[in-house]
Each structure stands twice: as structure tokens, then as C-alpha cells.
Amino acid sequence: MKISPLLVTAVVGKPSEEGIAPRFSASRTIEQCGGSFIGQTEVDIKSPNFPDNYSNNLNCLWVLQHDCAESWTISAWHFHVERDASCYYDSLSFFESPEVPLVVGENKFCGESLIANPVTIFGNELNVVFMSDNYDTYGGFEITITANLYETCDSAGDSAGDSAGDSAGDSAGDSAGDSAGDSAGDSAGDSADSSADNSAIGQCGGSFIGETEVDIQSPGFPGEYGTSLNCVWVFQHDCAESFTITPRSFDVELEFYCNFDSLSFVGSLDFPRVPGDNKFCGNSLSSEDLSALREPITFLGNELNAVFKSDSGTAAAGFDLQITVNLYDICPSDSSSDSSSDSSSDSSSDSSSDSSADSSADSSADSSGADSSADSSADSSGADSSADSSADDSAGDTVQTASCFDGNNGGCSHHCSASVCSCPPCWTLGADGKQCEFEAGKAQVTCSGAGAEITIDKCALVGIDQSSIHLTDTTCSATEENADSWKIVTGFSDCGTQLGFSEDKFTLQNTLNLGYAVVGGRVVSRKYEIDFSCSYNNIATASSTIQASNVVFGDITFDINQDQPAELSFEFGLSFYETDAYTTQADLTNGAFQPGNPLFGRIAPTSALADSLEFSVGKCTVEDKLISESLVILDTCPVDGTNFAFQATQSDTTAVEFSFEGFVFPTSADDTTIDISCEVNVCVGVRNPFIDNFVLNFL
């Protein structure tokens, strides 16, 4: 009798159907924590995570503005916020300007006090602020805010008149016709901007839309600021690449985590705040106050929120800052409006720029006949109409619009400007038009039996410090593989790697973290992170009849944004020995195997497993393929009558040894070949101190 040479393998599994998708640090709640609504007459607002409980330590601001609003009516459909007589813990407040006092029951609410009757706040601007402390949370709120408009409104009339009067010319020939009117309107608007008050001295918050330089001071500066403050300054500019904050003076109550009083800078109000990074306290004159704001800092984006909070305890002298807008050399809003349809972009640009500057633009441009004559000329030619039509069709196929000032960065994973998402160098915009992905070949994962390796082209990480390119465990940071790329390596049990089982697959999971990019002293990218994984089949069966050519035993490399493209394997070998000492291998070919004699088998990986892995032998089968007969000799436990026994343990990291009584089947030929196959389970294992075996840890 002969026993055929055997190969026992454990095969790495196919990736899940969902693939390996990037996850970015710009994480979103179910409902937004803040946003801007300009010119809208009805807005629905919900607390973050509604109808589930809202989170702790929220500070959300929604800004509503309408030129023709006389007042705003707030109707609550659901309202449940932590109750307190003074609404000190959690609260929802409404006010026209930040210096308006908050009065419980009038414009500040908690408990269930808002449900009974609608609330009306006068003015053409409304600020809605929701705050929660670090204790109890509740179901939150769902409210509708309606703008009550004046019966007649000059700005509305101008806008409507221009829209009606210019619609024919605008839709067909705005690039020719509106150039005179719009340039006059822009000139007037720019003039108005330059003359506007660009400071917020002593005010507790404010909104600055389109301004390029603003001075802000804490209330009462240079005297002490007050207690229990919650001030929010909102800065927005369509052409802003970033904002630079320059401190002239800074003295805010010091606490290690800045939990008492603090000044924070965020792109959206739900953005994480990290002491010394974008959250500050302490005195800039003290070298020991590591969280104090001493040097100018820069934040990327076209929106910035400055949030100042003080508790009910100690106050200090406060701060004096200058906020400067760093503009793009070429404003993205110009190219965006050029590439989108005139009929849509003109209605928005005319209603916004004309409503703010039409009184001067119309008198200077329309009275001179420039707009009407130019529009008529453009209408008669019809050129712009056809061009716009074709431009609209192509743009509609490739451009996804985004509301950059919605408090959610327009849903963009990276940059948002002029209602369009964009990506850093060596990244590309995904199919949804909002999520950026590495360009093909720029960031790759290599999975192997030892773990995973990430390589990233340096062109994708310009300005990012090497130490801030790391895995979940920050000590596992990038090393320079060569002049063009970074490399990070993780095994199965280090760098914060998580191991587990999912859909019968053994998986290695970790997260690639990328820090801020700083170029020319300016922050030009957000922090973000990308999940990646390597997938392995938990159990595989192999025998001498399995074709190894269909199984990949080496490493496999694929783009970090893509699915794992092929199977990968650990490799095991099965050898037989002459005795239970397992020192001399037996030659069981050419009739050397005799039924009734014991066989001593040993299964071991062909290369060492990672420290945190082990394997177990779960099932073994003896088969005579010539007569299609087989018998299971091990099915988790030894089968009676086969005298199957493990020499030591059923699981190990290096080798599993066993024996059984050799046999053939009654109808087997005298010179038959017997096949033996075993299932191997590769898993995470920990020693059980109470038994001489491994415990399989199925996560």
C-alpha cells in the first residue's frame, strides 16, 4: 500500500462584497451640528443623532438670514432636553445677535418647555445655539423655523425685478449682457464691503461673510471677560483657501484639557477640538502654558468658526486677535460659475449680488442701458444660449454641487469651495463627486502571512510631517522606503491591529492616519484616516488532489481604495514518521505502508506563523479515490474505532502531531494509493493556564 504525498493548506479568503472603503476623519452625525441658511424661508433642524439621544459636549450653531425677514417663528415637533431651572446644563437658544441676553422661557429652553407654543424672534437674522454638557443626554429636538417676510421688501423687489427683467437676456447671453451690470454691481458691493465694520471688538460673536480681515476681542477686553459665555464668530469667504489667526494678546483660564474656559477654531461646529491644536487656554506670556495661543496659526477651508466658552468660575483678561483670509490666486467660484449653467448660476448670483448691490448696480448699469442692450444683443445672436446648453449637459455629468457652508463641509472629504469638492495632489475625486481617493498606485496595501505593509507615494502627502503618518498605534509611524515613498509595516499583534472573524473570514484591520499638511506656514489639508484590512479564509481543506496553482502563497499587493483582488494562503505540510519520537521521516511509498500498523503524522506551517496566530486540526479524512470510498477519522474529536490520538495538543503555533491505525477499504486494490486530507483552522489564540491546550478566540 502507498500513501500519496500530501499538502495541507489554509487559504486566505476573498474580500467582502463591500470592499475596503476609505474612512475620513471628517466623521458625520445623522443630523448636522450647525449650518448656514441664507435666503431660505423654511428650515427644518434636528439635534445631532435625532431621534436617538444627542451627544455630550455639543456646541452647535445654525445661522439663518433673509433680507426680507421681519421675524422668525420656531415650531417644535419634538423637544426633550435635560431639564434645569436655569437651563444651565443643556439648552437650545434663539437670538438675533450674540449680545442679546438669554432668558429662560423666552429665548432659551430646556426640558420640554418649547413644545407648548411656537416662539417668534424679530429681525432678519436668527442664531440658533444648542449646547450640552458632559453628563446626561436625552432625545433632543425637531423644529421648523419659518421666515415671516415683509409684505413689501426693497431688496426682494430689486431681486425680483432684475430676475424678471433680465431673465430673457440672462438665460441666453449673461456673459455678454450682465458683464456691465454685474461689474458695476460687484464694484458697488466691493465698495460696500470695504466700508463695512470689519471688527467685533467686545462683542460675544458675530457673522462675517465675504470679509478678508476681522479683529475680534473677548467681551470686556482688556478687562476680564464674563462668566458662562458661549460666543461664536462665523467667517465665510467663497475665495478663501485658508484663514490665519494672529494673536496680539491671549490670557484665558488655564486647565490641562482647557475644559473650564477655552477658545477653539473649527471648520464645522461638530469638528473635534484638541488642546494645543485647535483649542486653546492659558497665558501666552507663560512658557509653561502649553495650550496657550502664542504664534499665528492657519486653518484650511473657506469657513471658520471661532468658539469662546467660559464657565461660572474664574475669568481672565481674554484675547485680542486678527483673522486674515488667505485667498486663492484664482477664485474657484469664478471657474465654478463659468462651468455651470447660466440659468441656474445667474439666478443665484443675481439674487445674491443684485439684492446686496443692485440699488447701485442697477442705477449705474441699467439706467445706462448697458444691461438691456447687451442682453438684447446676446439674445439676437443666440450664441450663449446654445453654448450654455451644451456646457450644462457636460457639467451635469461630471460635477456634483456641494453646500460648503452647511456645517458639514458640503459632504466633501477634503476641500470644498464654490459649491464644488476638490482633492489634494495625487488624489482623485470618487464617483460620488465628494470623497477623495488616492490615485491608482499612489497608496498600496501588501498582505502576507506576516501581516500588512502600506506604501504611499510622497506626492500624495506633501507637507505632512512624517511622525503624523501612522497607524492606530501612533508609535507605528512611517519610515522612508526610498526618495519617493513612505512605508508602514504591521504584524498581526502590533500597531493597534485588530484581529477577528467576519463572514467566516479571518481579518487583519487597522487605520492609516494622516496629519495636517503645512505648506508655506499654512495648513492646507485636514486630518483624515483610511481603514484597511487583509482578509483570510478561516478554514480550508486541502489534499493531494487540490491544485495549488489556483492558490497564491506569496504576498499580494493592491490599491488601498480597492478590493483585495485574489486569494492568499498560508501553507502547511503533512509528513509521516517512523515512530512517535517524530525524528525520522517514514517512506510510505512503494508498498511500505501496511494496514494495521500505526501511522505517525505531523502537520506544520512551511514558514513560521506570526506570534499572535495559531492553527488547529479539526477534521481528517482517509480516501481511496479509485473506488470512491472514504472514512472520517477525526471530526473535531477522534472517531471511534480508528485509534486516532493527538500526541500533545490539537492546536499549536509550530506543529500538531497525531497517530492512527492504518487501514484500507475491503474493496481496495492490493497496491492502492490512500489519500489523507485534513482541515486546518488558522486563528487568534491565547494560552489557557488551566489546560494544556490553546483556546480558540473567535472574535
C-alpha positions, 0 to 999 in steps of 0.5 A, spaced: 500 500 500 502 507 498 500 513 501 500 519 496 504 525 498 500 530 501 499 538 502 495 541 507 493 548 506 489 554 509 487 559 504 486 566 505 479 568 503 476 573 498 474 580 500 467 582 502 462 584 497 463 591 500 470 592 499 475 596 503 472 603 503 476 609 505 474 612 512 475 620 513 476 623 519 471 628 517 466 623 521 458 625 520 452 625 525 445 623 522 443 630 523 448 636 522 451 640 528 450 647 525 449 650 518 448 656 514 441 658 511 441 664 507 435 666 503 431 660 505 424 661 508 423 654 511 428 650 515 427 644 518 433 642 524 434 636 528 439 635 534 445 631 532 443 623 532 435 625 532 431 621 534 436 617 538 439 621 544 444 627 542 451 627 544 455 630 550 459 636 549 455 639 543 456 646 541 452 647 535 450 653 531 445 654 525 445 661 522 439 663 518 438 670 514 433 673 509 433 680 507 426 680 507 425 677 514 421 681 519 421 675 524 422 668 525 417 663 528 420 656 531 415 650 531 417 644 535 415 637 533 419 634 538 423 637 544 426 633 550 432 636 553 435 635 560 431 639 564 434 645 569 431 651 572 436 655 569 437 651 563 444 651 565 446 644 563 443 643 556 439 648 552 437 650 545 437 658 544 434 663 539 437 670 538 438 675 533 445 677 535 450 674 540 449 680 545 442 679 546 441 676 553 438 669 554 432 668 558 429 662 560 422 661 557 423 666 552 429 665 548 432 659 551 429 652 553 430 646 556 426 640 558 420 640 554 418 647 555 418 649 547 413 644 545 407 648 548 407 654 543 411 656 537 416 662 539 417 668 534 424 672 534 424 679 530 429 681 525 432 678 519 437 674 522 436 668 527 442 664 531 440 658 533 445 655 539 444 648 542 449 646 547 450 640 552 454 638 557 458 632 559 453 628 563 446 626 561 443 626 554 436 625 552 432 625 545 433 632 543 429 636 538 425 637 531 423 644 529 421 648 523 423 655 523 419 659 518 421 666 515 415 671 516 417 676 510 415 683 509 409 684 505 413 689 501 421 688 501 426 693 497 431 688 496 426 682 494 423 687 489 430 689 486 431 681 486 425 680 483 425 685 478 432 684 475 430 676 475 424 678 471 427 683 467 433 680 465 431 673 465 430 673 457 437 676 456 440 672 462 438 665 460 441 666 453 447 671 453 449 673 461 456 673 459 455 678 454 449 682 457 450 682 465 458 683 464 456 691 465 451 690 470 454 685 474 461 689 474 458 695 476 454 691 481 460 687 484 464 694 484 458 697 488 458 691 493 466 691 493 465 698 495 460 696 500 464 691 503 470 695 504 466 700 508 463 695 512 465 694 520 470 689 519 471 688 527 467 685 533 471 688 538 467 686 545 462 683 542 460 675 544 460 673 536 458 675 530 457 673 522 462 675 517 461 673 510 465 675 504 470 679 509 478 678 508 480 681 515 476 681 522 479 683 529 475 680 534 476 681 542 473 677 548 467 681 551 470 686 556 477 686 553 482 688 556 478 687 562 476 680 564 471 677 560 464 674 563 462 668 566 458 662 562 459 665 555 458 661 549 460 666 543 461 664 536 464 668 530 462 665 523 467 667 517 465 665 510 469 667 504 467 663 497 475 665 495 478 663 501 483 657 501 485 658 508 484 663 514 490 665 519 489 667 526 494 672 529 494 673 536 496 680 539 494 678 546 491 671 549 490 670 557 484 665 558 483 660 564 488 655 564 486 647 565 490 641 562 484 639 557 482 647 557 475 644 559 473 650 564 474 656 559 477 655 552 477 658 545 477 653 539 477 654 531 473 649 527 471 648 520 464 645 522 461 646 529 461 638 530 469 638 528 473 635 534 477 640 538 484 638 541 488 642 546 494 645 543 491 644 536 485 647 535 483 649 542 486 653 546 487 656 554 492 659 558 497 665 558 501 666 552 506 670 556 507 663 560 512 658 557 509 653 561 502 654 558 502 649 553 495 650 550 496 657 550 495 661 543 502 664 542 504 664 534 499 665 528 496 659 526 492 657 519 486 653 518 484 650 511 477 651 508 473 657 506 469 657 513 471 658 520 468 658 526 471 661 532 468 658 539 469 662 546 466 658 552 467 660 559 464 657 565 461 660 572 468 660 575 474 664 574 475 669 568 481 672 565 483 678 561 481 674 554 484 675 547 485 680 542 486 677 535 486 678 527 483 673 522 486 674 515 483 670 509 488 667 505 485 667 498 486 663 492 490 666 486 484 664 482 477 664 485 474 657 484 467 660 484 469 664 478 471 657 474 465 654 478 460 659 475 463 659 468 462 651 468 455 651 470 449 653 467 447 660 466 440 659 468 441 656 474 448 660 476 445 667 474 439 666 478 443 665 484 448 670 483 443 675 481 439 674 487 445 674 491 449 680 488 443 684 485 439 684 492 446 686 496 448 691 490 443 692 485 440 699 488 447 701 485 448 696 480 442 697 477 442 705 477 449 705 474 448 699 469 441 699 467 439 706 467 445 706 462 442 701 458 448 697 458 444 691 461 438 691 456 442 692 450 447 687 451 442 682 453 438 684 447 444 683 443 446 676 446 439 674 445 439 676 437 445 672 436 443 666 440 450 664 441 450 663 449 444 660 449 446 654 445 453 654 448 450 654 455 446 648 453 451 644 451 456 646 457 450 644 462 449 637 459 457 636 460 457 639 467 451 635 469 455 629 468 461 630 471 460 635 477 456 634 483 454 641 487 456 641 494 453 646 500 460 648 503 457 652 508 452 647 511 456 645 517 458 639 514 463 641 509 458 640 503 459 632 504 466 633 501 472 629 504 477 634 503 476 641 500 470 644 498 469 651 495 464 654 490 459 649 491 464 644 488 469 638 492 476 638 490 482 633 492 489 634 494 495 632 489 495 625 487 488 624 489 482 623 485 475 625 486 470 618 487 464 617 483 460 620 488 463 627 486 465 628 494 470 623 497 477 623 495 481 617 493 488 616 492 490 615 485 491 608 482 498 606 485 499 612 489 497 608 496 498 600 496 496 595 501 501 588 501 498 582 505 502 576 507 502 571 512 506 576 516 501 581 516 500 588 512 505 593 509 502 600 506 506 604 501 504 611 499 507 615 494 510 622 497 506 626 492 500 624 495 502 627 502 506 633 501 507 637 507 505 632 512 510 631 517 512 624 517 511 622 525 503 624 523 503 618 518 501 612 522 497 607 524 492 606 530 498 605 534 501 612 533 508 609 535 507 605 528 509 611 524 512 611 517 519 610 515 522 612 508 522 606 503 526 610 498 526 618 495 519 617 493 515 613 498 513 612 505 512 605 508 508 602 514 509 595 516 504 591 521 504 584 524 498 581 526 499 583 534 502 590 533 500 597 531 493 597 534 491 591 529 485 588 530 484 581 529 477 577 528 472 573 524 467 576 519 463 572 514 467 566 516 473 570 514 479 571 518 481 579 518 487 583 519 484 591 520 487 597 522 487 605 520 492 609 516 492 616 519 494 622 516 496 629 519 495 636 517 499 638 511 503 645 512 505 648 506 508 655 506 506 656 514 499 654 512 495 648 513 492 646 507 489 639 508 485 636 514 486 630 518 483 624 515 484 616 516 483 610 511 481 603 514 484 597 511 484 590 512 487 583 509 482 578 509 483 570 510 479 564 509 478 561 516 478 554 514 480 550 508 481 543 506 486 541 502 489 534 499 493 531 494 488 532 489 487 540 490 491 544 485 495 549 488 496 553 482 489 556 483 492 558 490 497 564 491 502 563 497 506 569 496 504 576 498 499 580 494 499 587 493 493 592 491 490 599 491 488 601 498 481 604 495 480 597 492 478 590 493 483 585 495 483 582 488 485 574 489 486 569 494 492 568 499 494 562 503 498 560 508 501 553 507 502 547 511 505 540 510 503 533 512 509 528 513 509 521 516 514 518 521 517 512 523 515 512 530 512 517 535 519 520 537 517 524 530 525 524 528 525 520 522 521 521 516 517 514 514 517 512 506 510 510 505 511 509 498 512 503 494 508 498 498 511 500 505 505 502 508 501 496 511 494 496 514 494 495 521 500 498 523 500 505 526 501 511 522 505 517 525 503 524 522 505 531 523 502 537 520 506 544 520 506 551 517 512 551 511 514 558 514 513 560 521 506 563 523 506 570 526 506 570 534 499 572 535 496 566 530 495 559 531 492 553 527 488 547 529 486 540 526 479 539 526 477 534 521 481 528 517 479 524 512 482 517 509 480 516 501 481 511 496 479 515 490 479 509 485 473 506 488 470 512 491 470 510 498 472 514 504 472 514 512 472 520 517 477 519 522 477 525 526 471 530 526 473 535 531 474 529 536 477 522 534 472 517 531 471 511 534 474 505 532 480 508 528 485 509 534 486 516 532 490 520 538 493 527 538 500 526 541 500 533 545 495 538 543 490 539 537 492 546 536 499 549 536 503 555 533 509 550 530 506 543 529 500 538 531 502 531 531 497 525 531 497 517 530 492 512 527 491 505 525 492 504 518 487 501 514 484 500 507 477 499 504 475 491 503 474 493 496 481 496 495 486 494 490 492 490 493 497 496 491 492 502 492 494 509 493 490 512 500 489 519 500 489 523 507 486 530 507 485 534 513 482 541 515 486 546 518 483 552 522 488 558 522 486 563 528 487 568 534 489 564 540 491 565 547 494 560 552 489 557 557 493 556 564 488 551 566 489 546 560 494 544 556 491 546 550 490 553 546 483 556 546 480 558 540 478 566 540 473 567 535 472 574 535 
